[in-house]
């Protein structure tokens, strides 16, 4: 186990408008001696791209489609959309079952509508809702100019790998939509492998792909359960938690080595890990 110390929060009282507060957990110097960071592993969703924000925008558009087509009020469309989100959250997709992910998610919309509006049979509307939600979300997703510049800067000094959980087609579509392939030495999609984060096997695959050891790597992501726990279990050099709200770590959760509000603050962390 890594030794832990109280979280440190450096936030100058008169910081300029362009400065951002950096939150980080101190690491025992003995864990840093003689090691050089060679690679950075990045999560995708809500780390490099604002997937939650894009999903919200897509859901609002889909809600409008439901209202105009079925003549529903805001509360009823909200119930339908919430049901879809729950089905999405609990989704267990098996490619071997013979249905595509698109078919499965059209089914989520069909079930959500039927469960909310009694006697409704609207397979064509369910397909329209899925198309609206999916395409609207992809249209909103983007890699900001600032993050593009950051990745270019880091790529000149480190090997970079994108490690994202999720169903393969869905994640590949996001990668293509935001055009991030050029910034990485490799892209690993969890849904294309037997195990996803936080399992050690997918981290080992990443290390082997880059030709580095775990101790050479930093893991960056927004999920304590998958990104930070996975990095900790894989024994990477350091884990960096992206917490835009500056949230506290829950009791019993893995403790990240560093916590920052935005990935744009990562260079401050890497500078300490030289």
C-alpha positions as CSV (number, residue, x, y, z in Angstrom):
1,X,0.0,0.0,0.0
2,X,1.2,3.5,-0.7
3,X,1.6,5.7,2.4
4,X,-1.0,8.4,2.5
5,X,-0.9,11.9,4.0
6,X,-3.5,14.6,4.4
7,X,-4.7,16.1,1.2
8,X,-3.0,19.4,0.3
9,X,-4.9,22.2,-1.5
10,X,-2.9,25.0,-3.0
11,X,-5.1,27.9,-3.9
12,X,-3.5,31.4,-3.7
13,X,-6.0,33.9,-2.2
14,X,-5.3,36.4,-5.0
15,X,-4.8,34.1,-7.9
16,X,-5.1,35.7,-11.3
17,X,-8.0,34.9,-13.6
18,X,-6.0,32.4,-15.7
19,X,-4.7,30.5,-12.7
20,X,-6.6,27.4,-11.5
21,X,-6.3,25.8,-8.1
22,X,-4.4,22.6,-8.0
23,X,-5.4,19.9,-5.5
24,X,-3.1,17.1,-4.8
25,X,-2.2,14.3,-2.4
26,X,1.4,14.3,-1.3
27,X,3.4,11.2,-2.2
28,X,6.1,9.8,-0.1
29,X,9.5,10.8,-1.6
30,X,10.8,7.2,-1.4
31,X,8.2,6.2,-4.0
32,X,9.5,8.8,-6.4
33,X,13.2,8.3,-6.2
34,X,15.0,7.1,-9.3
35,X,11.9,6.9,-11.4
36,X,11.1,8.9,-14.5
37,X,7.6,9.1,-16.0
38,X,7.6,7.7,-19.5
39,X,3.9,7.4,-20.3
40,X,0.6,8.8,-19.4
41,X,-2.7,6.8,-19.7
42,X,-5.8,8.9,-20.1
43,X,-9.4,8.1,-19.6
44,X,-11.8,9.6,-22.3
45,X,-15.3,10.3,-20.9
46,X,-15.5,13.3,-18.6
47,X,-11.7,13.5,-18.5
48,X,-10.8,14.7,-22.0
49,X,-14.3,15.2,-23.4
50,X,-17.5,16.4,-21.6
51,X,-19.6,13.4,-22.1
52,X,-22.1,14.2,-19.4
53,X,-22.7,17.7,-20.8
54,X,-23.2,16.3,-24.3
55,X,-25.5,13.6,-23.0
56,X,-27.7,16.2,-21.3
57,X,-27.9,18.3,-24.5
58,X,-28.9,15.2,-26.5
59,X,-31.5,14.2,-23.9
60,X,-33.1,17.7,-24.1
61,X,-33.4,17.4,-27.9
62,X,-34.9,13.9,-27.6
63,X,-37.4,15.1,-25.0
64,X,-38.6,17.8,-27.4
65,X,-39.1,15.1,-30.1
66,X,-41.2,13.0,-27.6
67,X,-43.3,16.1,-26.7
68,X,-44.1,17.1,-30.2
69,X,-44.8,13.6,-31.5
70,X,-46.9,12.2,-28.6
71,X,-48.2,15.5,-27.2
72,X,-46.7,14.8,-23.7
73,X,-46.0,17.2,-20.9
74,X,-42.5,17.9,-19.5
75,X,-43.0,15.6,-16.6
76,X,-43.9,12.6,-18.7
77,X,-41.1,13.1,-21.2
78,X,-38.8,13.4,-18.2
79,X,-39.9,10.1,-16.9
80,X,-39.3,8.4,-20.2
81,X,-35.8,9.9,-20.5
82,X,-35.0,8.9,-16.9
83,X,-36.0,5.4,-17.6
84,X,-33.8,5.3,-20.7
85,X,-30.8,6.6,-18.7
86,X,-31.4,3.9,-16.1
87,X,-31.5,1.2,-18.7
88,X,-28.3,2.6,-20.3
89,X,-26.6,2.6,-16.9
90,X,-27.5,-1.0,-16.2
91,X,-26.9,-2.2,-19.7
92,X,-25.3,-5.6,-20.2
93,X,-24.4,-5.9,-23.9
94,X,-23.4,-9.2,-25.3
95,X,-22.2,-9.1,-28.9
96,X,-22.6,-12.9,-29.1
97,X,-26.4,-12.5,-28.6
98,X,-26.8,-11.5,-32.2
99,X,-28.2,-7.9,-31.6
100,X,-26.2,-4.8,-32.4
101,X,-25.7,-2.1,-29.7
102,X,-28.0,0.1,-31.9
103,X,-30.8,-2.5,-31.7
104,X,-30.4,-2.8,-28.0
105,X,-30.6,0.9,-27.4
106,X,-33.6,1.3,-29.7
107,X,-35.2,-1.3,-27.4
108,X,-34.3,0.8,-24.4
109,X,-36.3,3.7,-25.8
110,X,-39.2,1.4,-26.9
111,X,-39.5,-0.1,-23.4
112,X,-39.2,3.3,-21.7
113,X,-42.0,4.8,-23.8
114,X,-44.2,1.7,-23.2
115,X,-43.6,1.7,-19.5
116,X,-44.6,5.3,-19.2
117,X,-47.4,5.7,-21.8
118,X,-49.9,2.8,-21.4
119,X,-50.7,0.9,-24.6
120,X,-48.2,2.8,-26.7
121,X,-46.6,0.8,-29.5
122,X,-44.1,3.1,-31.2
123,X,-41.2,1.2,-32.6
124,X,-40.6,3.8,-35.3
125,X,-40.6,6.6,-32.6
126,X,-38.2,4.6,-30.5
127,X,-35.8,4.4,-33.5
128,X,-36.1,8.2,-34.0
129,X,-35.4,8.9,-30.4
130,X,-32.3,6.7,-30.4
131,X,-31.1,8.4,-33.6
132,X,-31.7,11.8,-32.2
133,X,-30.0,11.0,-28.9
134,X,-27.0,9.3,-30.4
135,X,-26.3,11.8,-33.2
136,X,-26.9,14.9,-31.0
137,X,-24.5,13.6,-28.4
138,X,-21.8,12.9,-31.0
139,X,-22.3,16.4,-32.5
140,X,-21.8,18.1,-29.1
141,X,-18.7,16.1,-28.1
142,X,-15.4,17.7,-28.9
143,X,-11.8,17.9,-27.9
144,X,-11.3,21.5,-26.9
145,X,-8.4,23.5,-28.4
146,X,-6.8,23.8,-25.0
147,X,-6.8,20.0,-24.5
148,X,-5.5,19.5,-28.0
149,X,-2.6,21.8,-27.2
150,X,-2.0,20.0,-23.9
151,X,-1.9,16.6,-25.7
152,X,0.5,17.9,-28.3
153,X,2.8,19.3,-25.6
154,X,2.7,16.1,-23.6
155,X,3.2,13.9,-26.7
156,X,6.6,15.6,-27.3
157,X,7.8,14.3,-23.9
158,X,5.8,11.2,-23.0
159,X,4.1,8.2,-24.6
160,X,0.4,8.7,-24.5
161,X,-2.3,6.0,-24.4
162,X,-6.1,6.4,-24.4
163,X,-7.8,3.8,-22.2
164,X,-11.6,4.0,-22.2
165,X,-14.2,1.6,-20.8
166,X,-17.4,1.0,-22.7
167,X,-19.0,-0.9,-25.6
168,X,-16.6,-1.0,-28.6
169,X,-18.7,0.6,-31.3
170,X,-19.9,3.4,-29.0
171,X,-16.5,4.3,-27.8
172,X,-14.9,4.1,-31.3
173,X,-17.7,6.5,-32.6
174,X,-16.7,9.0,-29.9
175,X,-13.0,8.7,-30.7
176,X,-13.8,9.3,-34.4
177,X,-16.2,12.2,-33.6
178,X,-13.7,14.2,-31.6
179,X,-10.7,13.3,-33.8
180,X,-8.3,12.4,-31.1
181,X,-6.4,9.5,-32.7
182,X,-3.5,11.7,-33.8
183,X,-2.6,12.5,-30.2
184,X,-2.0,9.0,-28.9
185,X,0.5,6.2,-29.5
186,X,-2.3,3.7,-28.8
187,X,-6.0,3.6,-28.1
188,X,-7.4,0.7,-26.0
189,X,-11.2,0.3,-25.9
190,X,-12.3,-1.8,-22.9
191,X,-15.2,-3.4,-24.8
192,X,-12.8,-4.9,-27.3
193,X,-11.1,-7.0,-24.5
194,X,-12.1,-9.7,-22.0
195,X,-11.8,-7.3,-19.1
196,X,-12.1,-3.5,-18.6
197,X,-10.8,-1.1,-16.0
198,X,-10.2,-1.6,-13.1
199,X,-9.0,-5.1,-13.9
200,X,-5.2,-5.5,-14.0
201,X,-5.2,-7.4,-17.3
202,X,-6.2,-4.4,-19.4
203,X,-3.5,-2.2,-17.7
204,X,-0.9,-4.9,-18.4
205,X,-2.0,-4.8,-22.1
206,X,-1.5,-1.0,-22.1
207,X,2.0,-1.3,-20.5
208,X,3.0,-4.0,-23.0
209,X,1.6,-2.0,-26.0
210,X,3.7,1.0,-25.0
211,X,6.8,-1.0,-24.0
212,X,6.9,0.4,-20.5
213,X,6.6,-0.8,-16.9
214,X,3.8,0.1,-14.6
215,X,6.1,2.3,-12.5
216,X,6.8,4.4,-15.6
217,X,3.2,5.4,-16.0
218,X,0.7,7.9,-14.7
219,X,-3.1,7.1,-14.9
220,X,-5.4,10.1,-15.3
221,X,-9.2,9.8,-15.1
222,X,-12.4,11.0,-13.4
223,X,-13.6,7.7,-11.9
224,X,-12.3,6.5,-8.6
225,X,-13.8,3.1,-9.1
226,X,-12.2,2.3,-12.5
227,X,-9.4,4.8,-13.3
228,X,-7.9,5.4,-9.9
229,X,-8.6,2.0,-8.4
230,X,-7.3,0.3,-11.6
231,X,-4.2,2.4,-11.6
232,X,-3.5,1.8,-8.0
233,X,-4.0,-2.0,-8.3
234,X,-1.7,-2.0,-11.4
235,X,0.9,-0.2,-9.3
236,X,1.4,2.7,-11.7
237,X,3.8,5.5,-10.6
238,X,0.9,7.9,-9.7
239,X,-2.8,8.3,-10.2
240,X,-4.4,11.6,-11.0
241,X,-8.2,12.1,-10.3
242,X,-10.1,14.7,-12.3
243,X,-12.7,16.1,-10.0
244,X,-14.3,19.2,-11.4
245,X,-16.4,19.8,-8.3
246,X,-13.4,19.3,-6.0
247,X,-15.3,16.5,-4.3
248,X,-14.0,14.6,-1.3
249,X,-13.0,11.0,-1.5
250,X,-15.7,8.8,0.2
251,X,-14.7,6.7,3.2
252,X,-13.4,3.3,2.0
253,X,-12.6,4.5,-1.5
254,X,-9.2,4.4,-3.0
255,X,-7.2,7.6,-2.4
256,X,-5.7,9.2,-5.5
257,X,-2.2,10.4,-5.4
258,X,-3.3,13.7,-6.9
259,X,-6.6,15.4,-7.4
260,X,-7.0,18.3,-9.9
261,X,-10.2,20.1,-11.1
262,X,-9.3,19.9,-14.8
263,X,-6.9,17.8,-17.0
264,X,-5.4,21.1,-18.1
265,X,-3.6,21.2,-14.7
266,X,-1.8,17.9,-15.4
267,X,1.5,19.6,-16.3
268,X,1.8,20.9,-12.7
269,X,1.6,17.3,-11.5
270,X,4.0,15.9,-14.0
271,X,6.5,18.5,-13.2
272,X,6.6,17.2,-9.6
273,X,7.1,13.6,-10.8
274,X,10.4,14.2,-12.7
